[in-house]
Amino acid sequence: MDRFSELEVLVQIFEAGSISKAAKNLGQSVSAVSRYLSSLEERLGVRLVNRSTRQTSFTEEGENFYTHAKSILFDLKDAEAQVSGVSHSPSGTLKLTASTSFSLLHLMPLIPEFTRQYPKISIDIAASNRYLDIIEQGVDLAIRTRRMEEDSTITIRKLAATRRRLVASPSYLEKMGVPSHPEDLERHRILAYLLADDPLRLHLQKNNSKITVNIKPFLTSNEGQLLMSGARAGMGIIAQPSYIVQKDLDEGTLVRVLDDWDLPQLTINMAFPSRRHLPAKTRLFIDFLHEHFRQNDYEKLWLS
């Protein structure tokens, strides 16, 4: 039997969850799909899928082989596209994921121009403040601030470094006073982002001096945009990356607090599945996003 057809059948069974659903998706009979699966297992000498009248489940060997099979099929399709010239007019759905704040502030403003240049590419943005599994969720490109990926098959490319800043509204500081030392923060209203690495402590450094401030938040949330709204309304002081607060600083709705003290910096990375032949739609968006950041010199702005 055709080995690539066997791989397609295996991938479809895994993603559809059953042989019957896989057969429907492939436009084939259940018996034909079963024959492809049996042929693959016989050739490999190992059972990949446990079948019963009630359910279909993958063995450990089957799950491992699925990952390789899907990668092989991606490479084949991308190679065919490049040879046939399809990559010069890329198409398909590009699935992106990033935090809600990054999606609103730095992805959506670029999408109209990108899709104007490449009208056959549609965009799916999974805005989430928790890191999605790139392989499991079928993500083409993820924007994150963690230093490394748990999955060794994921490639990381730096986009920019950024400071985290303490900021507040002028009205709040006029009412509550301007902190002159990190210890003063213990007497202020703090708006805390619960998904930060250490949300209830602020680690600050100035030259060789380091200090950790334990905070009792006045408002907490797992969504940075809600906290930003509270900061603009004069509810308290917030610690957020420059890429989130920069627009407010430029407009004067928020101002810097204790700016001569540094919080730990963040690195914004692009993460994507490692493949020899990266799909054209992903490669084009990576280059598009990277060039946009370079032209605006965001790293210099956000570190200043």
N, C-alpha and C positions, 0 to 999 in steps of 0.2 A: 504493500500500500504506500501512497504518497506520504512521506514523513512529515511534510509541512501541514498536510491535512490532519494528521494525527495530533500535531501540536495545537492546531486551531481548535480541534475538538476538545482537547484537554483544557485549554484556557476557557473555552465557552462553558464547559461543565462546572469549572471552579467558580466562574463569575456569575453564572445563572443559578447555581445551587442544585441543579438536578440534570439528569440525562435528558429527560423529556423537554425541559425548558431550553436546554442547549440545542436539541434537535430542532425545535421551533425557530430559534434565533438563526440557525444555520440553514433553515429551509430543507432539512433532510429528515428521513424517517428515524424513529428511535432505534430501530434495529441496525441501521447504517452507522449511526453514531456509536452504538455499543460495539460494533465490529471494529471500528477505528480504535476505540479505547482498548479492546482486548488485544488487538494487533500490537499496539504500543507496549502494553504490559508484557506480552509474550516476548517481544524483542528485547526489552530491558531486563526481563527475568525478575520482575518485582511487581507487587500489587500497588497501584497508585490510588485507586478509588474503592471504597467499601460500598457495595450496593445491597440494598434490601428493598422490600416492597414498600416500605414507609419512608425511607430517607437515603440520601447519598452523602457520604462524608469522605474526605481525603485522608489518606495515611500521611505520616510524617514525610515519607519519601515522595508522596504525591505533591505535598505542599512545596517542598524544596524544588521539585522538578517543574512545577507551575511557574515559579519565579524565573527560572532559566528559559522556559518555553516562551513566556511572554516577552522577555528581552530579545530573544532570537527573532520573534515575529515583528517586533518594533524595528529591529535593525534591517530585516528584509524589506519591509514596507518603505522605510526611509531610503534605503539603497535604490529601490525601484523608482521612487519619486525623484531622486537626484538624477538618475540616468535618463528618465523619461522627460525631464524638464519641469515636472510638476512643482519642484521646490522653488522655481522662479515665480510661480504663482501659487504660493502656499494656501492651503485651505484646512478646514477642520476646526474643532473647538480647542481653544487654549485655556486650560484650567489653571488659575492662579489662586494662591492663598496668602493672606497677610493679616495682620491685626486690623481691627476696624479702623483705628486711627490712620495707619499707613495706607489702607485701602482708600479711605476718603480723601486724604491729603496728597498722596503721591502716586496712586495708581489711577484712580478715576480721571484726574485731569489729563492723563496721557492717552487714555483709551480712544477718544474721538479721533485724534491724529493718527494713531497706530492703525485703527480700522479703516481710516480713509486711505492710507497707503496700501493696506492689505485687506481689501473688502471681502475676501473669501474666508477670512479667519473670524470666527465668532469667539466671544470671551465669556468665561464663567469664573466669577470671583467668589471664592469661599472666604468671606471675612470672618475670622475667628481669633480670639485672644488666647486660645490654646493651640498648641502645635498639632496639626493634622499629620497622620501617617502618609507620607508622600506616595509610597507604593500602593498601600491598601486603598487610598482614596483616589488614586489615579491622577495625582497632581503633576502638572508639567513644570511649574515653577513656584517655589515658596520663598517668601521674604521673611526672615527671622532675625532675632538678635542673640540667639544662643551661639556659643563658641564652636560647638561641634555637633555632629549628627550621630545618633546611636547606630544607625545603619551604615555600614561601610560602603554600600553601593551608591550612596548619595554624594554628589559632588558639591562643594561649597566654593563660592566666588564672592569675594568682598565687594560690597557696593559703597559703603562709606562708614566712617567712625563718627560718633556723636557724643557730646557731653550730655549729662543729665543735669537739669537746672532746677533750683528752687525758685518759684515765682508766685506772685500774688497780685491781686488787683490793687490799684492805688487807693481805692476807697477802704479796703480792709486795712492796709498799712497805716492810713491816716487815722483810723479808729483805734487800732490795736497796737500801733507802734511798729518801728522797723527793727528787726533783730540785728544786733551788732556782733553776736557770737553764737556758735551752734547751740550752746547750752540754753540760749534764750528760746529755742524752738520748743522746749518742754512746756513753756507757758503759752504757746500759741495754738491755734486751731489748725490741725493738719488734715489734709485730704489724702487718704492713702489708697494706693492701687494694690489690690489684694493679690494680683498675679505677679508682682515683682518678686525677685529672689528672696528678699528679706523685708517684707512690707512694713513691719512694725519697728524697724530700726533704720536710722540714717547713718551711713558711714562717710564721714567727711575728712578731707585732708587739705592742709595748706602748708606748702613746703615740706618740712619734716614733722610737722605736727599732725597727729591723727586723733580723731574723736568719734565716738559712737553715741548717737542720741536715741534713747528709747522714747517712742512716741505713743500717745494715747489718742488715736484718730478721732476727729470730730465727725468725719464722713468717710465711709469706705465703699468701694465698688470694684467689680471685676471689669469695668468698662471705663477706659481713660477719658472718653468723650463726655461721660456724665460728670466726672470729677472736674474736667476743664470747664464745663458749664457752671459748676458750683464755684470754681475759682473766679470766673468772670463776674459772678454775682456777689463776690465779696465774702464768701463763706470761710476762706482760710488759705493756707499756703499749700502748694502742691509741688511734688518732685516729678518731673516728666522729661523725656528726651527733648533735645533741641528741635528735632524734626517735627515734634508735635506743637511746641510752644512758640516757635519762631515767628509765625504770622501774628500772633497776639502781641509779642514783644515789639514787632515792627509797627503795629497799629497803636500800641500804648494801652491796650486793654489789660495787659498784665505787665509787670515789671520784675526785674531780677532781684532776688533776695540772697544775701551772703554770697555774692558771685565770686569773691576771692577765695572761697572754699570749694573744693572739687568733690563731687560724688563720683563713684566708679563710672568710667565711660562704657558705652555700648558700641558694638560693631554690628552694622546692618549687613547681613549676608543674603545672597541668592543661593538657594539650594534646589538641586534638580537631579533626577535619576541619571546615574553614570551610564552613558552609552557611547560606543565608538561613533555612531552616526546620530547626533542629536537631531530630533525633528526640526525641520526648517522653521515652523511656527514658533518653537521655543527659542531657537538660536536667534531669530530675528528680534524677538521681544527682549531677550537678555541684552543684546547689543543696543537696542533702542533705549532701554531703561538706563543702561550704563552711560550712554552718550548724553542723555538728558542730565544725569547727575554731574557728569564731567563739565558740561557747558555752564551749568549753574554754580559749579564749585561748592556744592553743598557741604562737603566735609570741612573745608576751610571756614565756612560760615558757622557751622554747628559746633566747631571746636573753639571758636574765638571767644 
